[in-house]
């Protein structure tokens, strides 16, 4: 039973890492593409949505990195708890703050990425109708 839980835990951690890294890569690519779109343009009110989409994607990237840092700290605390031979309740108390913060960072990463996409699409639509 314990081996099954460890296996499941390892698979979940791997899937979550892939998801976080995917959003990091997508945010990085979106930032680069949006910066390329803005190259050579004069700063005007027409670029406000593009600027906000860039800010959203940069924030998404930041929260993704925060999640990875928290996951690393969570794993270190988990190892410390195992080495100290703590009970399940003690481990849960030790690890709960990291789990909550990781979930918040992951949610923020996702929401900001999607927000950036919506802002960028809005900007492109406005640019298309203004030309």
DSSP file (Angstrom, degrees, kcal/mol; ACC not computed):
  #  RESIDUE AA STRUCTURE BP1 BP2  ACC     N-H-->O    O-->H-N    N-H-->O    O-->H-N    TCO  KAPPA ALPHA  PHI   PSI    X-CA   Y-CA   Z-CA
    1    1 A X     >        0   0    0      0, 0.0     4,-2.1     0, 0.0     5,-0.2   0.000 360.0 360.0 360.0 -45.6    0.0    0.0    0.0
    2    2 A X  H  >  +     0   0    0      1,-0.2     4,-2.3     2,-0.2     5,-0.2   0.873 360.0  52.0 -65.6 -36.6    2.8    2.4    1.0
    3    3 A X  H  > S+     0   0    0      2,-0.2     4,-2.5     1,-0.2    -1,-0.2   0.884 108.1  52.0 -65.6 -38.2    4.7    1.7   -2.3
    4    4 A X  H  > S+     0   0    0      2,-0.2     4,-2.6     1,-0.2    -2,-0.2   0.903 110.4  48.2 -63.4 -41.2    1.5    2.4   -4.3
    5    5 A X  H  X S+     0   0    0     -4,-2.1     4,-2.7     2,-0.2    -2,-0.2   0.906 111.9  49.1 -65.5 -41.6    1.1    5.7   -2.5
    6    6 A X  H  X S+     0   0    0     -4,-2.3     4,-2.4     2,-0.2    -2,-0.2   0.905 112.5  48.4 -64.0 -41.0    4.8    6.6   -3.2
    7    7 A X  H  X S+     0   0    0     -4,-2.5     4,-2.3     2,-0.2    -2,-0.2   0.924 113.3  46.8 -64.7 -45.4    4.4    5.6   -6.8
    8    8 A X  H  X S+     0   0    0     -4,-2.6     4,-2.5     1,-0.2    -2,-0.2   0.911 112.0  50.9 -62.6 -42.7    1.2    7.7   -7.2
    9    9 A X  H  X S+     0   0    0     -4,-2.7     4,-2.4     1,-0.2    -2,-0.2   0.906 110.5  49.1 -61.5 -42.9    2.8   10.6   -5.4
   10   10 A X  H  X S+     0   0    0     -4,-2.4     4,-2.1     2,-0.2    -1,-0.2   0.901 111.8  48.6 -65.1 -41.0    5.9   10.5   -7.7
   11   11 A X  H  X S+     0   0    0     -4,-2.3     4,-2.4     2,-0.2    -2,-0.2   0.904 111.9  49.1 -66.4 -40.8    3.7   10.3  -10.9
   12   12 A X  H  X S+     0   0    0     -4,-2.5     4,-2.6     2,-0.2     5,-0.2   0.913 110.9  49.9 -63.8 -42.4    1.6   13.3   -9.7
   13   13 A X  H  X S+     0   0    0     -4,-2.4     4,-2.2     1,-0.2    -1,-0.2   0.900 111.4  49.4 -62.6 -40.4    4.7   15.3   -8.9
   14   14 A X  H  X S+     0   0    0     -4,-2.1     4,-2.2     2,-0.2    -2,-0.2   0.921 112.0  47.6 -65.3 -44.2    6.1   14.5  -12.4
   15   15 A X  H  X S+     0   0    0     -4,-2.4     4,-2.1     1,-0.2    -2,-0.2   0.907 112.1  49.8 -63.6 -42.1    2.8   15.5  -14.1
   16   16 A X  H  X S+     0   0    0     -4,-2.6     4,-2.7     1,-0.2    -1,-0.2   0.906 109.5  51.7 -64.1 -41.1    2.6   18.7  -12.1
   17   17 A X  H  X S+     0   0    0     -4,-2.2     4,-2.8     1,-0.2     5,-0.2   0.915 108.8  50.5 -61.8 -42.8    6.2   19.6  -13.0
   18   18 A X  H  X S+     0   0    0     -4,-2.2     4,-2.3     2,-0.2    -1,-0.2   0.908 111.5  49.0 -60.7 -41.5    5.5   19.0  -16.7
   19   19 A X  H  X S+     0   0    0     -4,-2.1     4,-2.3     2,-0.2    -2,-0.2   0.927 112.7  46.6 -63.5 -46.9    2.4   21.3  -16.5
   20   20 A X  H  X S+     0   0    0     -4,-2.7     4,-2.2     1,-0.2    -2,-0.2   0.923 114.0  47.8 -63.0 -44.8    4.4   24.1  -14.7
   21   21 A X  H  X S+     0   0    0     -4,-2.8     4,-2.7     2,-0.2    -1,-0.2   0.866 109.3  54.2 -65.6 -35.9    7.3   23.8  -17.2
   22   22 A X  H  X S+     0   0    0     -4,-2.3     4,-2.8    -5,-0.2    -2,-0.2   0.946 110.3  45.7 -61.6 -47.7    4.8   23.9  -20.1
   23   23 A X  H  X S+     0   0    0     -4,-2.3     4,-2.5     2,-0.2    -2,-0.2   0.866 112.0  52.5 -64.9 -34.8    3.3   27.1  -18.8
   24   24 A X  H  X S+     0   0    0     -4,-2.2     4,-2.6     2,-0.2    -2,-0.2   0.943 112.5  44.5 -63.2 -46.7    6.7   28.6  -18.2
   25   25 A X  H  X S+     0   0    0     -4,-2.7     4,-2.5     2,-0.2    -2,-0.2   0.909 114.1  49.5 -64.4 -42.1    7.8   27.8  -21.7
   26   26 A X  H  X S+     0   0    0     -4,-2.8     4,-2.4     2,-0.2    -1,-0.2   0.902 112.0  48.4 -64.8 -40.7    4.5   29.1  -23.2
   27   27 A X  H  X S+     0   0    0     -4,-2.5     4,-2.6     2,-0.2    -2,-0.2   0.925 111.8  49.6 -64.8 -43.9    4.8   32.4  -21.1
   28   28 A X  H  X S+     0   0    0     -4,-2.6     4,-2.3     1,-0.2    -2,-0.2   0.917 112.9  46.5 -61.2 -43.6    8.4   32.8  -22.2
   29   29 A X  H  X S+     0   0    0     -4,-2.5     4,-2.6     2,-0.2    -1,-0.2   0.897 112.4  50.5 -65.7 -40.1    7.5   32.3  -25.9
   30   30 A X  H  X S+     0   0    0     -4,-2.4     4,-2.6     2,-0.2     5,-0.2   0.898 110.0  50.4 -65.0 -40.3    4.5   34.6  -25.6
   31   31 A X  H  X S+     0   0    0     -4,-2.6     4,-2.4     2,-0.2    -2,-0.2   0.943 112.5  46.5 -61.5 -47.9    6.7   37.3  -24.0
   32   32 A X  H  X S+     0   0    0     -4,-2.3     4,-2.0     1,-0.2    -2,-0.2   0.917 114.3  47.4 -62.1 -44.3    9.3   37.0  -26.8
   33   33 A X  H  X S+     0   0    0     -4,-2.6     4,-2.1     1,-0.2    -1,-0.2   0.914 112.5  48.5 -65.2 -42.9    6.6   37.1  -29.5
   34   34 A X  H  X S+     0   0    0     -4,-2.6     4,-1.6     1,-0.2    -1,-0.2   0.887 110.4  51.5 -66.4 -38.0    4.8   40.1  -28.0
   35   35 A X  H  X S+     0   0    0     -4,-2.4     4,-0.8    -5,-0.2    -1,-0.2   0.889 108.9  51.3 -64.6 -37.5    8.1   42.0  -27.7
   36   36 A X  H >< S+     0   0    0     -4,-2.0     3,-0.6     1,-0.2    -2,-0.2   0.895 108.2  52.1 -64.2 -39.3    8.8   41.2  -31.3
   37   37 A X  H 3< S+     0   0    0     -4,-2.1    -1,-0.2     1,-0.2    -2,-0.2   0.831 111.0  47.7 -64.4 -32.4    5.4   42.6  -32.3
   38   38 A X  H >< S+     0   0    0     -4,-1.6     3,-2.1    -5,-0.1    -1,-0.2   0.581  83.0 122.1 -86.2 -10.1    6.1   45.8  -30.3
   39   39 A X  T << S+     0   0    0     -4,-0.8     3,-0.1    -3,-0.6    -3,-0.0  -0.305  83.0   6.6 -60.5 129.9    9.5   46.3  -31.9
   40   40 A X  T 3  S+     0   0    0      1,-0.3     2,-0.3    -2,-0.0    -1,-0.3   0.388  98.4 127.7  82.1  -3.4    9.8   49.7  -33.6
   41   41 A X    <   -     0   0    0     -3,-2.1     2,-0.3     1,-0.0    -1,-0.3  -0.627  61.2-120.2 -88.2 145.7    6.4   50.9  -32.5
   42   42 A X        -     0   0    0     -2,-0.3     2,-0.8    -3,-0.1     5,-0.1  -0.620  36.1-101.9 -80.6 141.1    6.0   54.2  -30.8
   43   43 A X        +     0   0    0     -2,-0.3     2,-0.2     3,-0.1    -1,-0.1  -0.516  64.7 146.8 -68.7 107.4    4.5   54.0  -27.3
   44   44 A X    >   -     0   0    0     -2,-0.8     3,-1.6     1,-0.0     4,-0.2  -0.782  66.1 -93.1-132.6 176.5    0.9   55.0  -27.7
   45   45 A X  G >  S+     0   0    0      1,-0.3     3,-1.3    -2,-0.2     4,-0.3   0.719 117.6  72.1 -67.1 -18.8   -2.4   54.2  -26.1
   46   46 A X  G 3  S+     0   0    0      1,-0.2     4,-0.3     2,-0.1    -1,-0.3   0.728  95.0  53.6 -65.7 -20.8   -2.9   51.5  -28.8
   47   47 A X  G <> S+     0   0    0     -3,-1.6     4,-2.7     1,-0.2    -1,-0.2   0.421  78.2  97.9 -94.1   0.8   -0.2   49.5  -27.1
   48   48 A X  H <> S+     0   0    0     -3,-1.3     4,-2.5     1,-0.2     5,-0.2   0.917  85.2  46.3 -58.5 -46.5   -1.8   49.5  -23.7
   49   49 A X  H  > S+     0   0    0     -4,-0.3     4,-2.3    -3,-0.3    -1,-0.2   0.880 112.4  51.2 -64.7 -37.0   -3.4   46.0  -24.1
   50   50 A X  H  > S+     0   0    0     -4,-0.3     4,-2.3     2,-0.2    -1,-0.2   0.910 110.1  49.7 -64.9 -41.3   -0.1   44.6  -25.4
   51   51 A X  H  X S+     0   0    0     -4,-2.7     4,-2.4     1,-0.2    -2,-0.2   0.913 111.5  48.5 -63.8 -42.8    1.7   46.1  -22.4
   52   52 A X  H  X S+     0   0    0     -4,-2.5     4,-2.4     2,-0.2    -1,-0.2   0.870 109.6  52.2 -66.8 -35.2   -0.8   44.5  -20.0
   53   53 A X  H  X S+     0   0    0     -4,-2.3     4,-2.5     2,-0.2    -1,-0.2   0.912 109.7  49.8 -66.1 -39.4   -0.5   41.2  -21.7
   54   54 A X  H  X S+     0   0    0     -4,-2.3     4,-2.7     2,-0.2    -2,-0.2   0.920 110.7  49.5 -62.2 -43.3    3.2   41.3  -21.4
   55   55 A X  H  X S+     0   0    0     -4,-2.4     4,-2.3     2,-0.2    -2,-0.2   0.898 110.8  50.2 -62.4 -40.0    2.9   42.2  -17.7
   56   56 A X  H  X S+     0   0    0     -4,-2.4     4,-2.4     2,-0.2    -2,-0.2   0.922 112.6  46.2 -64.4 -43.8    0.4   39.3  -17.2
   57   57 A X  H  X S+     0   0    0     -4,-2.5     4,-2.4     2,-0.2    -2,-0.2   0.884 112.0  50.6 -68.4 -37.6    2.8   36.8  -19.0
   58   58 A X  H  X S+     0   0    0     -4,-2.7     4,-2.2     2,-0.2    -1,-0.2   0.907 112.3  47.6 -64.4 -40.3    5.8   38.1  -17.0
   59   59 A X  H  X S+     0   0    0     -4,-2.3     4,-2.6     2,-0.2    -2,-0.2   0.891 109.9  52.8 -66.8 -38.9    3.8   37.7  -13.8
   60   60 A X  H  X S+     0   0    0     -4,-2.4     4,-2.0     2,-0.2    -2,-0.2   0.921 109.6  48.9 -60.4 -44.4    2.8   34.2  -14.9
   61   61 A X  H  X S+     0   0    0     -4,-2.4     4,-2.2     1,-0.2    -2,-0.2   0.915 110.1  52.1 -61.1 -43.5    6.4   33.3  -15.4
   62   62 A X  H  X S+     0   0    0     -4,-2.2     4,-2.4     1,-0.2    -2,-0.2   0.927 109.8  47.4 -59.3 -47.4    7.3   34.7  -12.0
   63   63 A X  H  X S+     0   0    0     -4,-2.6     4,-2.3     1,-0.2    -1,-0.2   0.825 109.0  55.4 -67.9 -29.9    4.6   32.6  -10.3
   64   64 A X  H  X S+     0   0    0     -4,-2.0     4,-2.0     2,-0.2    -1,-0.2   0.919 109.5  45.9 -64.6 -43.0    5.8   29.5  -12.2
   65   65 A X  H  X S+     0   0    0     -4,-2.2     4,-2.3     2,-0.2    -2,-0.2   0.892 111.1  53.4 -66.0 -39.3    9.3   30.0  -10.9
   66   66 A X  H  X S+     0   0    0     -4,-2.4     4,-2.7     1,-0.2    -2,-0.2   0.912 107.2  52.1 -60.4 -42.2    7.9   30.6   -7.4
   67   67 A X  H  X S+     0   0    0     -4,-2.3     4,-2.5     1,-0.2    -2,-0.2   0.924 109.4  48.8 -60.6 -44.4    6.0   27.3   -7.6
   68   68 A X  H  X S+     0   0    0     -4,-2.0     4,-2.1     2,-0.2    -1,-0.2   0.894 111.9  49.3 -63.8 -39.2    9.2   25.4   -8.6
   69   69 A X  H  X S+     0   0    0     -4,-2.3     4,-2.2     2,-0.2    -2,-0.2   0.919 112.4  47.7 -65.5 -43.1   11.1   27.0   -5.7
   70   70 A X  H  X S+     0   0    0     -4,-2.7     4,-2.6     2,-0.2    -2,-0.2   0.878 109.6  53.5 -65.1 -37.5    8.3   26.1   -3.2
   71   71 A X  H  X S+     0   0    0     -4,-2.5     4,-2.3     2,-0.2    -1,-0.2   0.906 108.4  50.2 -63.6 -40.7    8.2   22.5   -4.6
   72   72 A X  H  X S+     0   0    0     -4,-2.1     4,-2.0     2,-0.2    -2,-0.2   0.931 112.2  46.7 -61.7 -45.6   12.0   22.3   -4.0
   73   73 A X  H  X S+     0   0    0     -4,-2.2     4,-2.6     1,-0.2    -2,-0.2   0.887 110.2  54.2 -64.0 -38.6   11.5   23.5   -0.4
   74   74 A X  H  X S+     0   0    0     -4,-2.6     4,-2.4     1,-0.2    -1,-0.2   0.913 108.5  48.9 -60.5 -43.9    8.6   21.1    0.1
   75   75 A X  H  X S+     0   0    0     -4,-2.3     4,-2.3     2,-0.2    -1,-0.2   0.882 111.0  49.9 -65.8 -38.0   10.8   18.2   -1.0
   76   76 A X  H  X S+     0   0    0     -4,-2.0     4,-2.3     2,-0.2    -2,-0.2   0.930 112.4  46.8 -64.8 -45.4   13.6   19.3    1.4
   77   77 A X  H  X S+     0   0    0     -4,-2.6     4,-2.4     1,-0.2    -2,-0.2   0.872 110.7  53.3 -64.4 -36.5   11.1   19.5    4.3
   78   78 A X  H  X S+     0   0    0     -4,-2.4     4,-2.3     2,-0.2    -1,-0.2   0.919 109.4  48.0 -63.2 -44.0    9.6   16.2    3.3
   79   79 A X  H  X S+     0   0    0     -4,-2.3     4,-2.6     2,-0.2    -2,-0.2   0.901 110.7  51.4 -63.9 -40.6   13.1   14.6    3.4
   80   80 A X  H  X S+     0   0    0     -4,-2.3     4,-2.0     1,-0.2    -1,-0.2   0.913 110.1  49.5 -62.1 -41.8   13.8   16.2    6.8
   81   81 A X  H  <>S+     0   0    0     -4,-2.4     5,-2.3     2,-0.2     4,-0.3   0.902 111.8  48.2 -64.7 -41.1   10.5   14.8    8.2
   82   82 A X  H ><5S+     0   0    0     -4,-2.3     3,-1.0     1,-0.2    -2,-0.2   0.908 111.7  49.5 -65.6 -41.3   11.4   11.4    6.9
   83   83 A X  H 3<5S+     0   0    0     -4,-2.6    -1,-0.2     1,-0.3    -2,-0.2   0.843 110.7  50.1 -66.0 -33.2   14.9   11.5    8.4
   84   84 A X  T 3<5S-     0   0    0     -4,-2.0    -1,-0.3    -5,-0.2    -2,-0.2   0.474 109.8-127.6 -83.0  -1.7   13.4   12.6   11.7
   85   85 A X  T < 5 -     0   0    0     -3,-1.0    -3,-0.2    -4,-0.3    -2,-0.1   0.906  42.8-179.1  56.4  46.1   11.0    9.7   11.6
   86   86 A X      < -     0   0    0     -5,-2.3    -1,-0.1     1,-0.1     2,-0.0  -0.343  27.9-107.4 -74.7 156.4    8.0   12.1   12.1
   87   87 A X     >  -     0   0    0      1,-0.1     4,-2.6    -2,-0.1     5,-0.2  -0.294  34.5-102.4 -73.9 167.9    4.5   10.8   12.4
   88   88 A X  H  > S+     0   0    0      1,-0.2     4,-2.8     2,-0.2     5,-0.2   0.901 123.4  51.2 -59.4 -41.9    2.0   11.5    9.5
   89   89 A X  H  > S+     0   0    0      2,-0.2     4,-2.2     1,-0.2    -1,-0.2   0.892 110.4  48.6 -64.9 -39.7    0.4   14.3   11.5
   90   90 A X  H  > S+     0   0    0      2,-0.2     4,-2.1     1,-0.2    -2,-0.2   0.923 113.0  47.6 -65.5 -43.4    3.7   16.0   12.2
   91   91 A X  H  X S+     0   0    0     -4,-2.6     4,-2.6     1,-0.2     5,-0.2   0.919 111.0  51.5 -62.9 -43.0    4.7   15.7    8.5
   92   92 A X  H  X S+     0   0    0     -4,-2.8     4,-2.2     1,-0.2    -1,-0.2   0.909 110.2  48.7 -61.2 -42.5    1.3   17.1    7.4
   93   93 A X  H  < S+     0   0    0     -4,-2.2     4,-0.5     1,-0.2    -1,-0.2   0.885 114.1  46.9 -64.4 -38.6    1.7   20.0    9.8
   94   94 A X  H  < S+     0   0    0     -4,-2.1     4,-0.3     1,-0.2    -2,-0.2   0.876 120.4  36.8 -69.3 -38.5    5.2   20.7    8.5
   95   95 A X  H >X S+     0   0    0     -4,-2.6     4,-2.0     1,-0.2     3,-0.6   0.674  92.7  85.6 -93.7 -19.1    4.3   20.4    4.8
   96   96 A X  H 3X S+     0   0    0     -4,-2.2     4,-2.4     1,-0.2     5,-0.2   0.873  86.8  54.0 -54.9 -44.2    0.8   22.0    4.7
   97   97 A X  H 3> S+     0   0    0     -4,-0.5     4,-2.1     1,-0.2    -1,-0.2   0.889 110.0  48.3 -60.0 -36.6    2.1   25.6    4.3
   98   98 A X  H <> S+     0   0    0     -3,-0.6     4,-2.7    -4,-0.3    -1,-0.2   0.902 110.3  51.1 -68.5 -40.2    4.2   24.6    1.3
   99   99 A X  H  X S+     0   0    0     -4,-2.0     4,-2.2     2,-0.2    -2,-0.2   0.921 111.3  47.5 -63.6 -44.3    1.3   22.8   -0.3
  100  100 A X  H  X S+     0   0    0     -4,-2.4     4,-2.2     1,-0.2    -1,-0.2   0.931 114.3  46.3 -63.0 -46.1   -1.1   25.8    0.1
  101  101 A X  H  X S+     0   0    0     -4,-2.1     4,-2.5    -5,-0.2    -2,-0.2   0.880 111.2  52.1 -65.8 -38.3    1.5   28.2   -1.3
  102  102 A X  H  X S+     0   0    0     -4,-2.7     4,-2.6     2,-0.2    -1,-0.2   0.914 110.0  49.0 -64.2 -41.7    2.3   25.9   -4.2
  103  103 A X  H  X S+     0   0    0     -4,-2.2     4,-2.4     2,-0.2    -2,-0.2   0.908 111.8  48.8 -64.3 -41.6   -1.3   25.6   -5.1
  104  104 A X  H  X S+     0   0    0     -4,-2.2     4,-2.5     2,-0.2    -2,-0.2   0.920 112.4  48.0 -63.5 -43.5   -1.8   29.4   -5.0
  105  105 A X  H  X S+     0   0    0     -4,-2.5     4,-2.6     2,-0.2    -2,-0.2   0.910 112.0  49.7 -64.0 -42.0    1.3   30.0   -7.1
  106  106 A X  H  X S+     0   0    0     -4,-2.6     4,-2.2     2,-0.2    -2,-0.2   0.914 111.8  48.2 -63.2 -43.7    0.1   27.4   -9.7
  107  107 A X  H  X S+     0   0    0     -4,-2.4     4,-2.7     2,-0.2     5,-0.2   0.913 112.6  48.4 -63.2 -43.1   -3.3   29.0   -9.9
  108  108 A X  H  X S+     0   0    0     -4,-2.5     4,-2.6     2,-0.2     5,-0.3   0.907 109.3  53.4 -63.8 -41.4   -1.9   32.5  -10.3
  109  109 A X  H  X S+     0   0    0     -4,-2.6     4,-1.9    -5,-0.2    -2,-0.2   0.942 113.3  42.9 -57.9 -48.1    0.5   31.2  -13.0
  110  110 A X  H  X S+     0   0    0     -4,-2.2     4,-2.5     2,-0.2     5,-0.2   0.944 115.0  47.9 -64.6 -49.9   -2.4   29.7  -15.0
  111  111 A X  H  X S+     0   0    0     -4,-2.7     4,-2.5     1,-0.2    -1,-0.2   0.891 113.2  47.8 -62.4 -40.3   -4.8   32.7  -14.5
  112  112 A X  H  X S+     0   0    0     -4,-2.6     4,-2.5    -5,-0.2    -1,-0.2   0.872 110.5  52.2 -69.4 -36.0   -2.2   35.2  -15.5
  113  113 A X  H  X S+     0   0    0     -4,-1.9     4,-2.0    -5,-0.3    -2,-0.2   0.955 113.3  43.5 -62.7 -48.5   -1.2   33.3  -18.5
  114  114 A X  H  X S+     0   0    0     -4,-2.5     4,-2.5     1,-0.2    -2,-0.2   0.892 112.5  53.7 -64.3 -39.7   -4.8   33.0  -19.7
  115  115 A X  H  X S+     0   0    0     -4,-2.5     4,-2.5    -5,-0.2    -1,-0.2   0.913 108.1  50.3 -59.8 -42.6   -5.3   36.7  -18.9
  116  116 A X  H  X S+     0   0    0     -4,-2.5     4,-2.5     2,-0.2    -2,-0.2   0.894 109.3  51.4 -62.1 -40.3   -2.3   37.6  -21.0
  117  117 A X  H  X S+     0   0    0     -4,-2.0     4,-2.7     2,-0.2     5,-0.2   0.939 111.1  47.2 -61.5 -47.2   -3.7   35.6  -23.9
  118  118 A X  H  X S+     0   0    0     -4,-2.5     4,-2.2     1,-0.2    -2,-0.2   0.898 113.2  48.3 -63.8 -40.4   -7.1   37.3  -23.7
  119  119 A X  H  X S+     0   0    0     -4,-2.5     4,-2.3     2,-0.2    -1,-0.2   0.904 112.1  49.3 -65.2 -40.7   -5.5   40.7  -23.5
  120  120 A X  H  X S+     0   0    0     -4,-2.5     4,-2.5     2,-0.2    -2,-0.2   0.925 111.0  48.9 -65.6 -43.7   -3.2   40.0  -26.5
  121  121 A X  H  X S+     0   0    0     -4,-2.7     4,-2.4     1,-0.2    -1,-0.2   0.905 110.9  51.4 -62.3 -40.4   -6.1   38.7  -28.6
  122  122 A X  H  X S+     0   0    0     -4,-2.2     4,-2.4    -5,-0.2    -1,-0.2   0.914 109.7  50.0 -61.3 -42.9   -8.0   41.9  -27.7
  123  123 A X  H  X S+     0   0    0     -4,-2.3     4,-2.6     1,-0.2    -2,-0.2   0.931 110.4  49.5 -61.3 -46.1   -5.1   44.0  -28.8
  124  124 A X  H  X S+     0   0    0     -4,-2.5     4,-2.4     1,-0.2    -2,-0.2   0.894 110.8  50.0 -62.4 -40.6   -4.8   42.1  -32.1
  125  125 A X  H  X S+     0   0    0     -4,-2.4     4,-2.1     2,-0.2    -1,-0.2   0.926 111.5  48.2 -64.3 -44.1   -8.5   42.5  -32.8
  126  126 A X  H  X S+     0   0    0     -4,-2.4     4,-1.5     1,-0.2    -2,-0.2   0.915 111.6  50.0 -62.6 -42.3   -8.3   46.3  -32.1
  127  127 A X  H  X S+     0   0    0     -4,-2.6     4,-0.8     1,-0.2    -1,-0.2   0.909 109.8  51.5 -62.6 -41.4   -5.3   46.6  -34.3
  128  128 A X  H >< S+     0   0    0     -4,-2.4     3,-0.5     1,-0.2    -1,-0.2   0.891 111.9  45.7 -63.0 -39.4   -7.1   44.8  -37.1
  129  129 A X  H 3< S+     0   0    0     -4,-2.1    -1,-0.2     1,-0.2    -2,-0.2   0.724 109.1  56.3 -78.1 -20.0  -10.1   47.0  -36.9
  130  130 A X  H 3<        0   0    0     -4,-1.5    -1,-0.2     1,-0.2    -2,-0.2   0.595 360.0 360.0 -85.2 -11.3   -8.0   50.2  -36.7
  131  131 A X    <<        0   0    0     -4,-0.8    -1,-0.2    -3,-0.5    -2,-0.2   0.467 360.0 360.0 -97.7 360.0   -6.2   49.5  -40.0
